[in-house]
Amino acid sequence: MRKPDLPERLYLDFDSFFASAEQQMNPALQGKPVGVVPHASEFTGLIAASKEAKKFGLKTGTSVREARERCPDIAIIEARPDEYVKLHHKILDIIDTVLPIGDVRSIDELVCRLLPSESRQAEALGLAIKAALREKLGSALTCSIGVAPNELLAKIAAEIDKPDGLVIVRPEDIPCRFLKLQLRDLPGIAAGVEARLLRSGITTVEELWKISPKQGRAIWGSVEGERFIAGLHGYAVEKQETQRRMFGHGRVLPRDWRQPDKILQCARLLCMSASRRLRKEHYRAGALVYGWRIKGQESISVEGVFPPSRDDHCFLTCLGQLHRRLLVHPAFRNANFRQIKNVHIYLHHLSGEVVDSHDLFDEPQQKQRQQRWEQVSDTLDRVRKQFGSDALSLGPSIAPGSYIGGKIAFGRIPDLDDY
């Protein structure tokens, strides 16, 4: 495995992106504490807190009630994912004028591959990116940049001096530059991995650095542990491309949507949004998972299977059946609808869009019916694309909050068509 002798990756991570984006789009919010929430409600939590709000101890997940208690002057703003996506594309265009973008990791994170000549002027390039963003967008939207021999170390470096930092780690700086960090400061070490490390007697980054890649594989229980330890030692480990496994959406429910008919209505809209994405990427699905997250309990979910399909009618029919099953689910017996905080659906068991018709249906009438519903779904997609998301829908199109299916999740940036 190759060990670079120069910093080869530049990792850029925006600071408090959603909150900073709101400050950038509304100058009246600049310099003030801002919290962004998924929907307009006093009974939800923050999905982002501005740099000013973080000084009061606010962070993602803090309830609105607690946020107001700690910071009475905080501005609570309902999220506008479509505006964040537009801003994201502007950002990419600006950065690309300074340095070619290698990979986009999320709506607020990206990585650039550096040539040897670029590695030697990494600090100047980092400063040039920051200057270009200030000039084209403004000063509210800051970013932290890390430069290191590989992507893992560059991402760690970007976290060291937030906000608005620029940290360059050269091979000779490894591991000293990272030894004072906590295990949870390292990307890829969440609660589950940390618990495994602690059970193995590893409590510090220094102890982690001393283990071998094979020990990492045993602790992680997969090759990812081996790759992580190799990356921590500065080897050139490339991030593996992930294979599409499912299309899904979830939605936090406002209190006035926590009743059977509205829960199903929300789930139907989530299902149709996932279905549109599936068709757009030319897949079929053979199964659907539908679930609720109940306050104080683990999520409950049920699954339905069907022949490989790509039409809304098939998915919605299955969803209706699953909804009736959840209503009598044993795990829901001691709860009530007011306790359902989140609804989610997943289309999985994916296959290519073109499927052998002999495997799809035994009866010609069933096949013809399926083809007609596929044509209906394709027509709905074209109408929505041309005239807007509310132009035509199977059933009610009113959603909880101002958007549906356009949630910005890690690793997925919605298309503007999703809105």
N, C-alpha and C positions, 0 to 999 in steps of 0.2 A: 504494500500500500504506500502511495506517495505521500511525502511529508513536505509541504511547500516551505520555501525559505523566504517568502515574501507574503504580506497580507494580500489575499486574492479575492476576498468578498467584502462588499460594503452592504451593511444592513441598515435600513431606514425604518424607524418606528415613530409614528406621530404621537404627540403627547395629548392625552385626554381627547381623542379625535372628535367624537360626537359633540361634546360640550364646546370644544374649541371651534368646531365648524359653526355652531350656533352663534358664538361670539364673533366669528369672522363675517357671517352673513348679517348680523345685527350689531353694529358698532355700539349701540347703547348698552350692550351686555359686556363689553370688553372691560377687563379689570374687576369684574364683579363675580361673586360665586354663582355658578350655574349648575343645575342638575337636570339631566335628560331622562325622561320616563317613557315607557312603551306606549302609554295611553294616558289621557287626562283623567287622573283619579288620585285622590288623597290616600288610597289604600294599596298603592303599588310601591315598587322599589326603583332606585336609580339604575339605569343602564350605563350611565357615565356621569362623572363629576369633573368640573373644571379644575384647573390648577389652584385657583383661589378657594374652591370648595374643599379640596383635599387638605388644605391647611387646618380645617375644622375637623379632620378625621373622617370625612365622608368618602365613600368609595362605592364601586359597583355593588348593588345589593342592599345598600342602606335604604330603609323605608323612608317614604316622604315625610311621615310624621317625625321620625328621628332627625331627618335632615333639617326640618324647620325648627326643631327644638335646639339643635346645635348651632344652627346658622339662620336666624330669623329673616335675614335679608336675602336669602337664596332665591334665585329665579328658577322656577320649575317649568321646564319646556317639554312639550310633547314631541317625541322623535319624528323626524321627517326623512325616512330612509331614501326616498327618491332624490331629495336634495343632496344627501351625502354621496349617493352614487354619482350624481353629476359632478360634484366637487372632486371625487376620486379620479374621474377621467381627466379633469383639468390638471390635477396634480401630476398624473402620469405624463401628460404632454409637456409640462414644465420641466420635470426631472429629465426627460428624454433629451432636452436641448443641452444638458450638461453631460450626461452619462447614459449610455444605453441601459435599459432595464432588463435584468435577466429573468426574474420571476416575480409575480405578484403573489404574496402569501396571504393577504387579507385586505380588507378595504383600507387599512392604515399601516400596512407593513409590506415592504418589498426588498428584494436583494439584487445587487448588481455584481457582475463578474468583472474583475479588474485585470487588465493586461499588466505586464511587468512595468511598463512606463507609467501606467496609471497608479500602480501600487506605490511607486516612489513619490508621487504627488497626492497621496490620499487625503492629507489634511486640506490641501488647497481645493480638491474636488468636493470634499464635504462642506467646506465653507461656501463654495460656489453654488451648491445645491440650496443651502439655506438662504443665500442672498437672492437667488432666482425666485424662490417661493415667497420671500418677503416682498420683492418687487412686483410680482405678478398677482399675488393674492392678498398680502397684507401681513401684519405682524402677529395677529392673534393665533394663527395656526403654526405652531412650532413643531419641530421634529428632533428626535435624538438619533444619532448615527453612530454605529459601531463598525470598525474595520478590523479584520483579523484574517488568519490563514484559511479558515473555512466558515461556513454559514453558521454553525452552532456557536462558535466563539464570537463571531461578529454580532449575532443576536444577543448574546450575553453582554458583550461590550456596550451595545446600544442601551442596555438597561442600567448600566453602572452610574451614569451621570445625568439622569433625568431630572427636570425637563431641559430641553434644548441643548443636550450634550453632544460632544464629539469625542469619542474615545478610540484610539488606535492601538491595537495589540499586535506586536510583532512576535515572531517565533521565540525570540529570546525572552519575551515577557511571560511565557507559559512555564509553570502554572502560577507564578507569584501574583499575577494580576487578579486572580480569581479566588485566592485561598481564604479571603476574609468574608466571602459571600456565604449565605445560608443555602442549604440544599434546595429549598423551595424557590430560591432566586434563579435557579437554572431552568430554562425552558425544557419541558419534557418531564420534569419531576413534579407531579401533582401528588395529591394525598396518598393515592394507592401505591405509587412507586416509592414515595418517601417511607411509607410504612414497611415496605419490603426491605429497603435499605437499613432502616432502624433494626429490624429483626435480624439482619445480617451483621449487626454491630457497627454499621457505618453511620456516623452522626455528623460528620463535617465534610466539606468539599475536599479538604486535604486527604482525608481517608478515602473518599470516593476516587480521587485521582490516582491513588496508589494501587487500585485493583486492576486486574487484567481484563481485556475485552471478553474473554471467555467467562470470567466471573460475572461480568456485567450481563452477559446473555443468560446466565443461570438465574440471576436476581430478577431481571425483567421478565424472564420466561419466554423470550423471543430474541430474534436477531437484532431487534432495535436496541437492546442493551449493549450488545457488542459494538454496534455502530456508534452509540452514544459515547462510550468510553474512548473509542478510537478518535472520535471528533474532539473530545475534551483534551486529548493529547496532541491535537494539532494536525492530525492526518486529514487528507483531502477526502472527506466522505460526502458524497452527493446525496441530496434528499431524494428518496424514492418516489416515483410517480404513483399516486394512489389510483386504484381502479374503482370506477363508479359501482356502488353497491345498492344504492336506493335513492329515491326522491322523497323528501319529506318536508313538512312544515309544522310548526307549533305556534300557539298563540296564548298569551296571558289573557284571562277573561276578566273584564271589568265586573263589578258586583252585579250590575243590572243585566248581565248576560248569563248569570249562573242559574239557569232554569232549563228543563229538558229540550224544549223546542229551539231555544236560542243556541244552546250548546251544539245541537245537531246542525243548525244553520251555519254556525261558525266552522264546524268540521267539514261540511259540504264545500264551503268556499276554499278551505285549505286543500281539500282533496282535488278540486278542479284546478287550483293553482299548480299543485304538484303534477297533475296530469298534463297540463300545458307544457311544463318543463320537460316531462318525459317525451312527449311527442316532438318537441323542438330538437331534442338530442337523439331522436330516432331510436327509441327503446320501446319495448313492451314490458309489462309487469305481470307476474303470476300470483302475487299475494299483496294483501293490504293489512297493515297493523293500525289499530285505532285505540287511543288511550287517553286517560285523564290523570292529572296529578292532583291528589287530594291533600289538603292541608293536614300536616301532622302524620301523613302516611306515605308509603312508597307509591309510585305510579302503578296503576292497573291498566292492563291492555288486553285486547283480544285480536285474533288474526283470522282472516278469511282467505281462502285460496280459490283460484279460477284459472281457466286456460289463458295463456299469454295474451294480454289485451292492451289496448291503447286508447280506449274511448271512455268518455265521462260516464256514460250510462252504466257500463259494467262496474266501474269503481263506485259510483254512487249507490247502485243497488246493493253491493256488498257492504258499503258503509252503513246503510239503513239497517241491515241485518245485524251488524256488529253493535250498533247503537242499542238495539233492543236487548242484546246479550249483556252489555255493560249495565243496563238498568237493573238487571237481576243478578249481577255479579256478586259472589259472596263477600268480596273485599269491600264492596260498597254498602253492605247491609247496615253498618252502624254509622254511616256518614249521611250527609244530605247535600243537596245541590249547591248550597251556599259555600260549601267547603271545596268545590272543584275550582282550582286556581288556574289550570292550564289544560288545553286540549292539543293533541298532536296526532298526526297521521303519517304513515310511511308506505310508499309503494316499493316493493322489493321483489326478489326472485326475477331479476332483470334478464332480458334476452334481446337479441337484435330485432329491429322493426319488421324485417322480412322473416316470416315463419312458414314452414311447410304446412300448407292448408290441411293435409291429411292428419297432421298432429294436432291441429287446432280444434277442429270440430268433426264429429262423426256424421251429423245430419246436415244436408245442404241448406235446409231452412234456417238452422241456427247460424250457419256461416253467412248467409245472405243478411240476416238480421244484424249480425255483428258488423258487417261491412257498411250497412246503412248508418248505424250509430257512429262508426268511424268517420263517415262522410259528414255527419252532423257535427261531430267534434272539430273536424278540420275547418268546417264553415264557421263555427263559433270563433275559432282561433283567428281566422282571417278578418272577421268583422271586428273583433276586439282590437286587433293590431291597427286597423285602419281608422276606427271611430272611437277607440278608448275602451278601458277595461269595464266600464259600466254599460256599454252599448247593448250587450245581449248576454244572457246567462240562463242556465238551467236552474230555475228556482230563484229565490230572493238573492239580490246582490249586495244588500246592506251588511257591512261588516262591523265588528266591534272596533272602535277607534277609527283612524283615518286611512288605514291600509290593511291589506291581507296578503299573506304569502310573500311579502317583500322584506321579511326580516333579514337583516344582515348578519349572517352567521360566520364563524371563523372558517376561512378557506372558500367561502362562496360569496361573490358579489352579485347581487341580483341584476338582471337586465332591467332597463327602464320599462320594458314591456310588462314586467311583473306588476307594475303599478297601474 
